Amino acid sequence: MNIVVCIKQVPDSAAKVVAEGGQVTWGDAPLVLNPWDEFALEAALVQQEASGGDVTAICIGNETAKEALKTALAMGCSQAILVTDPALSEADSQAVSHVLAAAVKKVGNVDLALFGKQAIDSDTGVTAAQTARCLGWPILSSVSVIKAEPGSIHVERSIEEGRQIVDCKLPAAISVSKDIGEPRYPSFMGIRKASRATIPEWTISDLGIDAPKAVVRWPELINPPAREVTTEMISGDSPQEIAEKLVEKILGEKVL
Amino acid sequence: MDFTLTDEQRMVQHMVREFAQKEVAPVIKDFDRNQNMAPFILPRMAELGILGICFPICYGGQGMDYISMGLACEELEAVDTTLRVVLSVHIGLNSMGILQWGTEEQKNLFLTPQARGEKIACFGLTEPGCGSDVAGITSTARRQGGEYILNGEKMWISLATKAHHCLWVGRTNPDASDPHEGLSAFLVELDRPGVKTGDIHGKLGVRAGSTGWISFQDVRVPEQNRIGEEGEGFKIAMSCLDNGRYTVAAGATGLIRACLEASIKYSHERQAFGREIGKFQLIQQKISYMVQSYEAARLFYLRAGWMKNKGIRNTRETSLAKWFATDASFQAASEAIQIHGAYGYSDEYDVERYLRNSKGAVIYEGTSEIHQLMQAGYALGYRMDASLRCELPAYDVEKWQ
């Protein structure tokens, strides 16, 4: 089974992301592989170990995004491809999806396109579904278990009502949840391979498409207003008394 | 001059950090309280390849350089000193000694399973009555035919009860005019008849580690288990310490970083006199000293690692790195507790563990006092490093990978 994993490079989860002069900034915090995408890579590598084939990691970004791709290689991916083009600097999720779909087609003979459930920076959570739509493939979201069979897959989805079991023909797109399994660390063998790898770069014209136009624009970026919080400790001789005082205060503040 | 880490080094650093932070940090406090080594640590480090990080692939290692090993030590000790101690003993004091001094046969027999993590290794130098005074070793190795008969007690041995192999130093020539020249080193399998080991409890720090004693009573080893020539034991032990001290320096740097990170976090959280305590200048002074010592310690150990990579003798630089980083880590931990106030004095926070853990490294692998004598000796011209019959091999990426 040939699998493509679409990954993204994002600011580290510990970074403080703020708007400054109309731009988003995370200071000097490092850029890392989107943590949700690590689960997608893990799912892909487990499938590869079970049934062979290649796992290709694809990332849209500039030169620095090669770091994320190297992490994917170090975890065990067979190859990694950077899609980079100045025309993509303002891309929104649908533009990204068009490009990813074209990249998946260019890889060729892909059975599964895997995604993390969302990216921790933009948090739209729609790239997997939009890419599937562009490819004309079914989308299975919030997948926690994947069992591959010849020509089809059997998955479990974690949904609000419980677990949903779905059989689906291939090719298909899947976004995975955390339950899929703890992502592996890069191995030393993978690190050796990744550090020597030359990562191919594809431009929009290499993909044979026109630069997709963003339909979503961010005219203004502002920080959320700072919350002013005051803390008051309520004391009393008994839990009953404390609870009564609390109720009085809640009613007094007209919270209820 | 290029201060940039390579992709490989950064990925190793990240991988070891992930392991230590995700798997060990959440449980280390309990193992420290119970004075037990977490049973998963050694098998997991072996599985991940960390126990063979800086050895050629042909000897079962991972083919990384000595700087990667230092970075791994920094990451491990940023979580708990006991993790770094594993690398100090298994890699620095034992396996690197075999890489440097061992015959091809010894490398295949001992180094390869150690680098693969199939066998754990320790280092037997210190005795109940002899630490800094290595020439005062009383353990004996008596030759009989094609064998040696080993006798003696070794004390404060990390991984004593976990290890399968020990690089052990004893006296082969009691009549040597210079007692240093009467010592020889041996690679000893610890399942040989006459070997007894035990754990030592009640230590101030490194409580989640394994520290113990090893007793040899008429332990017979074949001549092939002697590493180096007869009389080279002191030189071999000092080479091993050049490597062990490097791991200690890198680890203590990680401990300073842990103190710094904990102190910054708490300085933002804790309020006093109506503002966070980080706003007070005396807190800022403590933080700034930690920043200074962290960055200086890091430069010291990376320089030593770079010299090892290049195959340049680094006894002086490694000693300086170890002395500075361990003293600075003790100071950083003490000030981290001060910043945390009464909370820092309890094990609700990690900083009290950092202080207890930091003290050991000021004593072992050359006390701070020994390192001061060494540095003064170099500066005054009383001490010079003679070249060795076997030098630590330089890092060669083509051959190692």
Interface residues (C-beta under 8 A of the other chain):
Chain A: K70 T71 A74 Y185 P186 S187 F188 M189 I191 R192 A194 S195
Chain B: T6 D7 E8 M11 V12 H14 M15 E18 F19 L48 G49 I53 Q62 G63 M64 Q401
